[in-house]
Amino acid sequence: MDLKKHKASFTFRTLGGSCLGERWIYDHDEPIAQFSNATIDAPQHELLYFGNCPRPLLLQKLKLQPGQRPLFASVPLYWRFGPKGIYTTVELLGLEVAGEKSDTLSLTFIATDKERVGKSIRTLTLTYCQETMSYIYDFNCELLIMKRDTEEKMSNWFFEISDPMYADLPGPSQEFSGMWTKPGYSHFIAELTDDSIWQIPINHIAARAVDPAIGIKRDGLFMPAFEAGHNPAIQLMGETGPRSTISVCHWGYDVHILPSYTEDEFKENLNEQFRLFRCGDDKADAMFLAKTERESVDYRGLNALPYHLPVNSFAEGIKLNEPTNGVTDPCLWEPTEGMEEGTEWCHDMGRTDNHSLKICKRSSGSSQWVMSYEGQGGFTDYWTRSIGFKISIWVKTEDVADGTYLGLGWRLFHQPLEIFPMSYSERLSATNEWTELTAELVGPPPDGVHDIIIFLQQDGSGTSWFDDFELVKTSSESSGD
């Protein structure tokens, strides 16, 4: 196919094969994007992508060029707004289609939130550009606030236009059979109003430690880069850019587009525009080379952290101002917020090499290393209902006052650990040479649970080293399956 001469002919089709068939946008006979208003039946984290909306309005599996793999996994078609974003316009009232069998397709999604506070009129205009050889998805996003008596101070209101998620990002957090291929991107980059190029390296901590991209230039671009021929850009059109912040989720790398408004602007109906397309290699490469370098990224007192691996001597990890390398995108061990005193990624003491996790402090409180993204909610392989876990780690202590131990438990995101029983190893106090500690969870997991939390804790003063970690998945024959 000569993409420079391709002439699109778009249709919106409903497929068979089920009682309520899938709805797709086609270019000739090629499906290029799917419209979905289905119930999300997936790990709890999947619901978090969509603001905990069980039936979000989505455009999914977006192709940006004929014959190319999808570069966007999903694009929410609704606003989140109100105090803490409590209103979401996911109640579909109407869908209008125009321009079928032409080179310009228009889909208008009319929706409201359950409380009927706002009404969203979102129009997608889809075209194909022969010069750039890219489909262009133009979104016009209007929000009508229908219940002004619900208003609070504007400082308490949150607005999100959309939260696009890129295809195949993050990469698999661990290697497993049949895993998807991690794209070649290393950084997220954005054009700011001062003409600088904002960037963060693609790893699971940097987006938490670095300020978001505040104030995108008019018609400015945001994208992951660089992979030749596959650079999916988000363009904030007109004034949408300067009044918006782009925040990247550290966990799923989805892109929150967050406008802010003055009191006077809020008195009117809101209208924002953004565009999705495949950025040309020359432009993407120029932005990538012009990005502002970061000498260091500091997170809870540390600028480097070790990977979480099923068998781990804590020798491998990254500086936080660098992207993860290799075929996976591992999660990282990190100090727990508020319990980071004395935590260190140690490179001069270990059981089998010179690497370990360390806690060294004089205070009477507790310090902790944690891994909370182990499970099928963490970009890895599927669980079965019979799954369980056995964790072992070797620990050395010096003058520990109140005990050092391993903890393991089932985890629901944003919920207290106490809702499920925890498994703990024995405690080591005072001074001990290298001693193996173990903890175990027997399946099946509680309903709705798709992750476990693992922590290494020292209570009181003293010094502890943790090394030669191993995670083994077990199977319970009494699960009832």
C-alpha positions as CSV (number, residue, x, y, z in Angstrom):
1,M,0.0,0.0,0.0
2,D,1.3,3.5,-0.9
3,L,0.4,5.4,2.2
4,K,1.1,8.7,0.5
5,K,-1.8,8.0,-1.9
6,H,-4.1,6.2,0.5
7,K,-7.7,7.6,0.5
8,A,-9.7,6.6,3.6
9,S,-13.3,5.5,3.5
10,F,-14.6,5.2,7.1
11,T,-17.5,3.3,8.4
12,F,-18.9,2.6,11.9
13,R,-19.9,-1.1,12.2
14,T,-21.4,-3.5,14.7
15,L,-19.9,-7.0,14.5
16,G,-21.8,-10.3,15.0
17,G,-20.8,-13.3,17.0
18,S,-22.4,-12.2,20.3
19,C,-25.8,-11.0,21.5
20,L,-24.6,-7.5,21.6
21,G,-21.8,-7.1,19.1
22,E,-18.6,-5.1,19.2
23,R,-18.7,-1.7,17.6
24,W,-15.7,-0.7,15.4
25,I,-14.5,2.1,13.2
26,Y,-13.3,0.7,9.9
27,D,-11.1,2.2,7.1
28,H,-12.3,0.2,4.1
29,D,-12.1,-3.4,5.5
30,E,-9.5,-2.7,8.2
31,P,-10.7,-2.2,11.8
32,I,-8.8,0.8,13.3
33,A,-10.5,1.6,16.6
34,Q,-13.2,0.0,18.9
35,F,-15.9,1.9,20.7
36,S,-16.7,0.2,24.1
37,N,-19.3,0.8,26.8
38,A,-18.8,-2.6,28.4
39,T,-18.5,-3.5,32.0
40,I,-14.9,-3.8,33.2
41,D,-14.2,-7.3,34.5
42,A,-10.6,-7.2,35.3
43,P,-8.1,-6.6,38.2
44,Q,-9.0,-3.8,40.5
45,H,-6.3,-1.7,39.0
46,E,-8.1,-1.7,35.6
47,L,-11.0,0.1,37.3
48,L,-8.6,2.6,38.7
49,Y,-7.6,3.5,35.1
50,F,-11.2,4.6,34.5
51,G,-11.9,6.5,37.7
52,N,-13.6,3.4,39.2
53,C,-16.3,3.6,36.5
54,P,-17.5,0.0,35.9
55,R,-18.8,0.9,32.4
56,P,-16.6,3.6,31.0
57,L,-17.0,5.2,27.5
58,L,-13.9,4.3,25.7
59,L,-12.2,4.3,22.3
60,Q,-9.8,1.4,22.3
61,K,-7.1,-0.2,20.2
62,L,-6.5,2.9,18.1
63,K,-4.4,2.5,15.0
64,L,-2.6,5.6,13.8
65,Q,-1.6,4.3,10.4
66,P,-3.1,1.7,8.0
67,G,-1.6,-1.7,8.5
68,Q,0.2,-0.7,11.8
69,R,-0.4,-2.2,15.2
70,P,-2.5,-0.1,17.6
71,L,-0.5,2.6,19.4
72,F,-3.2,3.7,21.9
73,A,-4.8,1.1,24.1
74,S,-7.7,3.2,25.3
75,V,-8.9,6.8,25.2
76,P,-11.7,7.7,27.7
77,L,-14.5,9.7,26.1
78,Y,-15.8,11.4,29.3
79,W,-15.0,14.2,31.7
80,R,-14.1,13.7,35.3
81,F,-14.9,16.8,37.3
82,G,-16.1,18.3,40.6
83,P,-14.7,18.1,44.1
84,K,-12.0,15.4,43.9
85,G,-13.4,14.4,40.4
86,I,-16.5,12.7,41.9
87,Y,-18.6,13.2,38.7
88,T,-17.9,11.2,35.6
89,T,-19.9,11.6,32.4
90,V,-20.2,7.9,31.5
91,E,-24.0,7.6,31.2
92,L,-24.5,7.5,27.5
93,L,-27.5,9.5,26.3
94,G,-26.9,9.4,22.6
95,L,-24.5,8.5,19.8
96,E,-24.6,10.4,16.5
97,V,-22.8,9.2,13.4
98,A,-22.1,11.2,10.3
99,G,-19.9,10.9,7.2
100,E,-19.9,7.2,6.7
101,K,-18.2,5.9,3.5
102,S,-16.3,9.1,3.3
103,D,-12.9,10.4,4.2
104,T,-14.2,12.3,7.3
105,L,-16.1,10.4,9.9
106,S,-17.8,12.1,12.8
107,L,-19.0,10.4,16.0
108,T,-20.7,12.5,18.7
109,F,-21.1,11.0,22.2
110,I,-23.7,12.7,24.4
111,A,-23.4,11.7,28.1
112,T,-24.0,12.7,31.6
113,D,-23.0,11.7,35.1
114,K,-25.3,9.7,37.5
115,E,-26.1,12.8,39.5
116,R,-26.9,14.8,36.3
117,V,-24.6,17.6,37.3
118,G,-22.9,17.9,33.9
119,K,-23.6,17.0,30.3
120,S,-20.8,16.1,28.0
121,I,-20.9,16.5,24.2
122,R,-17.8,15.0,22.8
123,T,-17.3,14.9,19.0
124,L,-14.6,12.8,17.3
125,T,-13.7,13.8,13.8
126,L,-11.5,11.2,12.1
127,T,-9.5,11.9,8.9
128,Y,-6.4,10.6,7.2
129,C,-3.4,12.8,6.2
130,Q,-1.5,11.6,3.2
131,E,1.4,13.9,3.9
132,T,2.1,12.5,7.4
133,M,0.6,9.0,6.6
134,S,-1.4,9.2,9.8
135,Y,-4.9,9.0,10.9
136,I,-5.9,12.1,12.8
137,Y,-8.4,11.7,15.7
138,D,-9.7,15.2,16.6
139,F,-11.7,15.4,19.8
140,N,-13.9,18.4,20.7
141,C,-14.9,18.1,24.4
142,E,-17.7,20.2,25.7
143,L,-19.0,20.2,29.3
144,L,-22.2,21.9,30.3
145,I,-22.6,22.3,34.1
146,M,-26.3,21.9,34.6
147,K,-26.5,22.1,38.4
148,R,-24.7,25.3,39.4
149,D,-26.1,25.0,43.0
150,T,-23.7,22.1,43.5
151,E,-20.7,24.4,43.1
152,E,-18.1,24.8,45.9
153,K,-15.0,26.9,45.8
154,M,-13.2,26.4,42.5
155,S,-10.0,25.5,44.4
156,N,-11.8,22.2,45.4
157,W,-12.8,21.3,41.8
158,F,-10.8,18.9,39.7
159,F,-11.2,18.6,35.9
160,E,-9.9,15.8,33.6
161,I,-10.6,15.8,29.9
162,S,-9.3,12.4,29.2
163,D,-6.7,9.8,30.4
164,P,-5.2,8.1,27.3
165,M,-3.3,4.9,27.8
166,Y,-0.6,3.7,25.4
167,A,-0.6,0.3,23.8
168,D,1.9,-2.2,25.3
169,L,3.1,0.3,28.0
170,P,4.2,-0.5,30.6
171,G,6.2,-3.4,29.4
172,P,5.8,-6.7,31.3
173,S,7.1,-6.3,34.9
174,Q,8.5,-9.9,34.8
175,E,9.4,-12.3,32.1
176,F,6.8,-15.0,31.4
177,S,5.7,-17.2,28.5
178,G,3.7,-15.4,25.9
179,M,4.4,-11.9,27.3
180,W,3.9,-8.9,25.0
181,T,6.8,-7.0,23.5
182,K,7.9,-3.8,25.3
183,P,8.1,-0.8,22.9
184,G,11.4,1.0,22.4
185,Y,10.4,4.2,24.1
186,S,12.7,5.5,26.9
187,H,11.2,8.9,27.8
188,F,8.0,10.9,27.9
189,I,8.5,14.3,26.4
190,A,6.3,17.5,26.1
191,E,6.5,20.9,24.5
192,L,6.0,23.6,27.2
193,T,4.9,27.3,26.9
194,D,8.5,28.5,27.4
195,D,9.6,26.3,24.4
196,S,11.5,23.9,26.5
197,I,11.1,20.2,26.2
198,W,9.9,18.6,29.5
199,Q,10.9,14.9,30.0
200,I,10.7,12.1,32.4
201,P,12.4,8.7,32.0
202,I,10.1,5.7,31.7
203,N,10.3,3.9,35.0
204,H,7.8,3.2,37.7
205,I,9.1,5.9,40.1
206,A,10.1,8.9,38.1
207,A,6.5,10.1,37.5
208,R,5.9,10.2,41.3
209,A,9.1,12.1,42.0
210,V,9.1,14.7,39.1
211,D,6.7,17.6,38.7
212,P,4.2,17.0,35.9
213,A,4.3,18.9,32.6
214,I,2.6,22.2,33.6
215,G,1.5,24.5,30.8
216,I,1.7,22.8,27.4
217,K,2.3,25.3,24.5
218,R,-0.5,26.1,22.1
219,D,-0.8,23.1,19.8
220,G,1.9,21.5,21.9
221,L,2.8,17.8,21.7
222,F,3.2,15.1,24.4
223,M,4.4,11.6,23.5
224,P,6.6,8.7,24.4
225,A,9.8,8.6,22.4
226,F,11.7,7.4,20.5
227,E,10.7,4.4,18.3
228,A,11.0,4.9,14.5
229,G,7.6,5.0,12.8
230,H,5.7,4.5,16.1
231,N,5.6,7.7,18.1
232,P,2.0,8.3,19.2
233,A,1.4,12.0,19.9
234,I,-1.2,13.8,22.0
235,Q,-1.6,17.4,20.8
236,L,-3.4,19.9,23.0
237,M,-5.1,22.4,20.6
238,G,-5.2,26.1,21.1
239,E,-5.7,27.3,24.7
240,T,-6.2,23.8,26.0
241,G,-2.4,23.5,26.2
242,P,-1.5,26.5,28.2
243,R,-4.2,25.9,30.8
244,S,-3.5,22.2,31.2
245,T,-1.2,20.0,33.2
246,I,-0.2,16.6,31.9
247,S,0.4,14.1,34.7
248,V,1.8,10.6,34.0
249,C,0.6,7.8,36.2
250,H,3.7,6.1,37.7
251,W,2.1,2.7,37.7
252,G,0.3,2.4,34.3
253,Y,1.9,5.4,32.4
254,D,-1.6,6.6,31.4
255,V,-1.7,10.3,30.7
256,H,-4.0,12.6,32.7
257,I,-5.0,15.7,30.8
258,L,-6.0,18.3,33.5
259,P,-7.2,21.8,32.6
260,S,-7.7,24.4,35.2
261,Y,-10.0,27.4,35.1
262,T,-10.5,30.8,36.6
263,E,-13.8,31.6,38.4
264,D,-14.9,33.6,35.3
265,E,-14.1,30.8,32.9
266,F,-16.0,28.3,35.0
267,K,-19.2,30.4,34.7
268,E,-19.3,29.4,31.0
269,N,-19.6,26.0,29.4
270,L,-16.2,24.4,29.1
271,N,-14.7,23.4,25.8
272,E,-11.4,21.7,25.1
273,Q,-9.7,20.1,22.1
274,F,-7.0,17.5,21.7
275,R,-5.7,15.4,18.8
276,L,-4.1,12.0,18.5
277,F,-1.9,11.2,15.6
278,R,1.4,9.5,14.6
279,C,4.2,12.0,14.9
280,G,6.8,12.0,12.2
281,D,10.2,10.7,13.0
282,D,12.0,14.0,12.3
283,K,9.8,15.9,14.7
284,A,9.9,13.2,17.4
285,D,13.6,12.9,17.2
286,A,14.2,16.6,17.3
287,M,12.1,16.9,20.5
288,F,13.8,13.9,22.0
289,L,17.3,15.4,21.4
290,A,16.2,18.8,22.8
291,K,14.8,17.4,26.0
292,T,16.0,18.9,29.3
293,E,18.3,16.5,31.0
294,R,17.9,15.6,34.6
295,E,21.1,15.1,36.6
296,S,19.2,13.3,39.4
297,V,15.7,12.2,40.4
298,D,15.3,11.9,44.2
299,Y,12.6,9.8,45.8
300,R,12.3,9.5,49.6
301,G,15.9,10.4,50.0
302,L,17.2,7.9,47.3
303,N,18.2,8.5,43.7
304,A,18.5,4.8,42.7
305,L,16.4,1.7,43.5
306,P,16.6,-2.1,42.9
307,Y,14.4,-4.0,40.6
308,H,11.8,-6.4,42.0
309,L,12.6,-9.9,40.7
310,P,11.3,-13.3,41.7
311,V,14.9,-14.4,42.5
312,N,16.8,-11.3,43.7
313,S,20.2,-10.5,45.1
314,F,19.4,-6.8,44.8
315,A,22.3,-6.3,42.4
316,E,20.1,-5.0,39.6
317,G,18.3,-1.7,39.5
318,I,18.4,1.8,38.0
319,K,19.2,5.4,38.7
320,L,15.8,7.1,38.8
321,N,16.8,9.6,36.2
322,E,17.2,6.7,33.7
323,P,14.7,4.5,32.0
324,T,14.4,0.8,32.6
325,N,16.3,-1.4,30.1
326,G,15.8,-4.8,28.6
327,V,12.6,-6.7,27.6
328,T,10.8,-6.0,30.9
329,D,9.8,-2.9,32.9
330,P,10.3,-4.1,36.4
331,C,8.6,-2.6,39.5
332,L,11.1,-1.3,42.1
333,W,11.6,-1.9,45.7
334,E,11.0,1.4,47.6
335,P,11.0,2.8,51.1
336,T,7.5,3.1,52.6
337,E,6.3,6.7,52.9
338,G,6.7,7.9,56.4
339,M,8.9,4.8,57.2
340,E,12.0,5.7,55.1
341,E,14.4,6.6,57.9
342,G,17.7,4.7,57.5
343,T,16.7,2.9,54.3
344,E,19.6,2.4,51.9
345,W,20.3,0.3,48.8
346,C,23.6,-1.1,50.0
347,H,26.5,-1.9,47.7
348,D,29.2,-2.9,50.3
349,M,27.5,-5.8,52.2
350,G,25.6,-8.9,51.1
351,R,25.2,-12.6,51.6
352,T,26.4,-13.8,48.2
353,D,27.7,-10.5,46.7
354,N,28.1,-6.9,47.8
355,H,24.5,-5.9,47.3
356,S,21.5,-5.9,49.7
357,L,18.7,-3.7,51.1
358,K,19.6,-2.0,54.4
359,I,18.0,-0.3,57.3
360,C,20.3,1.5,59.8
361,K,18.9,3.9,62.4
362,R,19.0,5.1,66.0
363,S,15.4,6.0,66.6
364,S,12.7,3.8,68.2
365,G,10.2,3.9,65.3
366,S,9.8,1.5,62.4
367,S,11.4,1.6,58.9
368,Q,10.3,-0.5,56.0
369,W,11.1,-1.5,52.4
370,V,8.0,-2.5,50.4
371,M,7.0,-4.1,47.2
372,S,3.2,-3.7,46.5
373,Y,2.9,-4.4,42.8
374,E,3.4,-8.2,42.7
375,G,0.4,-9.9,41.1
376,Q,-1.8,-9.9,38.1
377,G,-2.6,-6.3,38.7
378,G,1.0,-5.5,38.1
379,F,1.6,-6.2,34.3
380,T,2.6,-9.9,34.6
381,D,1.0,-13.3,34.1
382,Y,-2.5,-14.4,35.1
383,W,-3.3,-16.0,38.4
384,T,-5.4,-19.1,39.0
385,R,-7.8,-19.4,41.9
386,S,-5.5,-21.9,43.5
387,I,-2.5,-19.6,43.6
388,G,-0.5,-19.0,46.8
389,F,2.9,-17.5,47.6
390,K,6.0,-18.5,49.6
391,I,8.6,-15.8,50.3
392,S,12.1,-16.3,51.7
393,I,14.8,-13.8,52.4
394,W,18.1,-13.9,54.3
395,V,18.6,-11.3,57.0
396,K,21.7,-10.2,59.0
397,T,21.2,-7.9,62.1
398,E,23.4,-5.8,64.4
399,D,22.0,-4.5,67.7
400,V,18.4,-4.4,66.6
401,A,16.2,-3.3,69.5
402,D,12.7,-4.5,68.8
403,G,12.9,-6.9,65.8
404,T,13.4,-7.3,62.1
405,Y,11.1,-9.4,60.0
406,L,9.3,-10.2,56.7
407,G,5.6,-9.5,56.1
408,L,3.4,-10.8,53.4
409,G,-0.3,-10.2,52.7
410,W,-3.1,-10.0,50.2
411,R,-3.7,-6.5,49.0
412,L,-6.5,-4.3,47.8
413,F,-5.3,-1.1,46.3
414,H,-6.0,2.0,48.5
415,Q,-7.4,-0.2,51.3
416,P,-5.9,-0.9,54.7
417,L,-3.8,-4.0,55.0
418,E,-5.7,-5.1,58.1
419,I,-8.8,-6.2,56.1
420,F,-7.0,-9.5,55.4
421,P,-4.8,-11.6,57.8
422,M,-1.1,-11.0,57.3
423,S,1.6,-13.6,57.3
424,Y,4.8,-12.8,59.2
425,S,8.2,-14.5,59.6
426,E,9.9,-14.9,63.0
427,R,11.5,-11.7,64.4
428,L,15.3,-11.3,64.7
429,S,16.5,-9.1,67.5
430,A,19.9,-8.1,68.8
431,T,22.8,-9.4,66.6
432,N,22.4,-12.4,64.1
433,E,24.5,-13.7,61.3
434,W,22.7,-14.4,58.0
435,T,19.4,-16.2,58.8
436,E,16.6,-17.3,56.4
437,L,13.2,-15.9,57.1
438,T,10.0,-17.1,55.4
439,A,6.3,-16.2,55.1
440,E,3.6,-17.9,53.2
441,L,0.1,-17.1,51.8
442,V,-2.2,-20.1,51.0
443,G,-4.7,-19.7,48.2
444,P,-7.3,-19.0,47.0
445,P,-7.0,-15.2,47.1
446,P,-9.9,-13.3,48.7
447,D,-12.5,-12.2,46.2
448,G,-11.4,-9.1,44.2
449,V,-7.8,-9.4,45.2
450,H,-5.2,-9.5,42.5
451,D,-2.0,-8.4,44.3
452,I,0.1,-9.1,47.3
453,I,2.2,-6.8,49.4
454,I,5.7,-7.8,50.6
455,F,7.6,-5.7,53.2
456,L,10.9,-5.9,55.1
457,Q,10.7,-4.1,58.4
458,Q,12.9,-3.1,61.3
459,D,11.3,-1.9,64.6
460,G,13.5,0.2,66.8
461,S,17.2,1.1,66.5
462,G,19.9,-1.1,65.0
463,T,21.0,-2.3,61.6
464,S,19.5,-4.9,59.3
465,W,20.6,-6.2,55.8
466,F,18.2,-8.1,53.5
467,D,19.5,-10.3,50.7
468,D,18.8,-13.3,48.4
469,F,15.1,-12.8,48.1
470,E,13.0,-15.6,46.5
471,L,9.3,-15.7,45.6
472,V,7.7,-19.0,44.8
473,K,4.2,-19.4,43.5
474,T,2.4,-22.3,45.1
475,S,-0.9,-24.1,44.4
476,S,-3.6,-25.1,46.8
477,E,-5.6,-28.1,45.9
478,S,-8.4,-27.1,48.3
479,S,-9.4,-24.0,46.4
480,G,-12.6,-25.5,45.1
481,D,-11.7,-25.2,41.4
